[in-house]
Amino acid sequence: MTATVATIGFTRTSAESFFRRLTEAGVRRVVDVRLHNSSQLAGFAKAGDLGYFLTAIGGIDYAHEPLLAPTEAMLRTYRQEKGGWAAYEARFLALMVERRIEERLTPGSLDGACLPCSEATPDHCHRRLVVDYLNRRWGDSLSVRHL
């Protein structure tokens, strides 16, 4: 079975574009992988509002999954101390191995889901690392689309 999963960034986009891309992609559930999902900087994607908007606009369910988020120390090193992407990626991959996320989730649990994060593109974002890691562990059972 191949599960379809998407990722999306919410910075540098409008709420209209964000929710339109989700509904057009047929997303059924947003699995929030952000550590800080209630920051005022998140705007329309702030956790309390996001769940409401998803349901009201697209009939999309919302869940927060901190298992798939980096640690506070990782974020601080990467963002504030300019630790570099390669070091962040290595630390985050090690964290996913330590957490054994591939044993705590299934491809079916992500089928129809979308993983949002603040980064506009997936290139330097942990949401891409999550789906790439799981795809390797699950034998390419995820069909991934970056919205």
C-alpha positions in Angstrom: 0.0 0.0 0.0 1.2 3.5 -0.9 0.1 6.3 1.4 -0.2 9.8 0.1 1.3 12.5 2.3 1.9 16.2 1.6 4.0 18.9 3.3 3.4 22.7 3.2 5.0 25.8 4.5 2.9 28.8 5.7 5.3 31.7 5.6 5.5 33.9 2.5 1.9 32.8 1.6 -1.5 34.1 2.2 -4.2 32.3 4.2 -6.2 32.0 1.0 -3.4 30.3 -0.9 -2.5 28.0 2.0 -6.0 26.7 2.5 -6.7 26.5 -1.2 -3.6 24.3 -1.7 -4.7 22.0 1.1 -8.2 21.5 -0.2 -7.1 21.2 -3.9 -4.6 18.5 -2.8 -7.4 16.5 -1.1 -5.8 16.7 2.3 -8.0 15.1 5.0 -5.8 15.8 8.1 -3.1 18.2 9.0 -0.5 16.7 11.3 1.3 19.6 12.9 5.0 18.8 13.3 6.0 22.2 14.8 7.5 22.4 18.3 6.1 25.9 18.7 2.7 25.8 17.1 1.0 28.6 19.1 3.4 31.5 18.5 1.9 34.9 17.6 4.3 34.9 14.6 2.4 31.9 13.1 -0.5 34.2 12.2 -3.4 32.2 10.6 -1.4 29.0 11.3 -1.4 29.4 15.1 -2.6 26.0 16.5 -5.8 27.3 18.1 -6.9 29.1 15.0 -5.5 26.6 12.5 -7.7 23.7 13.7 -10.8 25.9 13.4 -9.9 27.2 10.0 -9.1 23.8 8.6 -12.5 22.4 9.7 -14.5 25.4 8.7 -12.8 26.0 5.3 -12.1 22.5 4.1 -13.5 19.9 6.5 -9.9 19.0 7.4 -9.0 17.4 10.7 -6.1 18.7 12.8 -3.7 17.0 15.1 -0.5 18.1 16.8 2.3 15.5 16.8 5.3 16.7 18.8 7.0 13.3 18.2 7.9 14.7 14.8 9.2 18.0 16.1 12.8 19.0 16.8 13.9 19.8 20.3 14.1 23.3 21.7 17.9 23.0 21.8 18.1 22.0 18.2 16.0 24.9 17.1 18.0 27.3 19.2 21.4 26.1 17.8 20.1 26.2 14.3 18.3 29.6 14.3 20.0 31.7 17.0 23.5 30.3 17.0 23.6 29.7 13.3 24.6 26.1 13.6 24.2 25.3 10.0 21.8 23.1 8.1 24.0 20.0 7.8 24.5 19.9 11.6 20.8 20.4 12.2 19.9 17.7 9.8 22.3 15.2 11.4 20.9 16.0 14.9 17.3 15.7 13.8 17.9 12.4 11.9 19.5 11.1 15.1 16.5 12.2 17.1 14.1 10.4 14.8 16.2 7.2 15.2 16.2 7.6 19.0 12.5 8.2 19.1 11.9 5.3 16.7 9.2 7.2 14.9 8.8 4.6 12.3 7.6 2.1 14.9 5.2 4.6 16.5 3.4 5.6 13.3 2.3 3.7 10.2 2.0 4.7 6.6 -1.8 4.4 7.0 -1.8 7.0 9.8 -0.3 9.5 7.4 -2.4 8.7 4.4 -4.2 11.9 3.3 -2.2 13.9 5.8 -0.2 17.1 5.3 2.7 18.1 7.6 2.9 21.9 7.9 5.9 24.0 9.1 6.9 27.6 9.0 9.6 27.3 6.3 8.3 28.4 3.0 10.0 25.5 1.1 10.9 22.0 2.1 14.6 22.3 1.2 15.8 23.3 4.7 12.8 22.1 6.8 12.4 19.3 9.2 9.0 18.3 7.6 10.9 17.1 4.5 13.4 15.2 6.8 10.5 13.5 8.5 8.9 12.2 5.3 12.2 11.3 3.7 13.3 9.3 6.9 10.0 7.5 7.1 10.1 6.6 3.4 13.5 5.1 3.8 12.4 3.1 6.9 9.1 2.0 5.3 10.5 1.0 1.9 9.2 4.0 -0.1 5.6 3.4 1.0 4.9 7.2 1.0 4.0 9.1 -2.1 5.1 12.6 -1.0 4.0 15.9 -2.5 5.4 19.3 -1.3 2.6 21.8 -1.8 
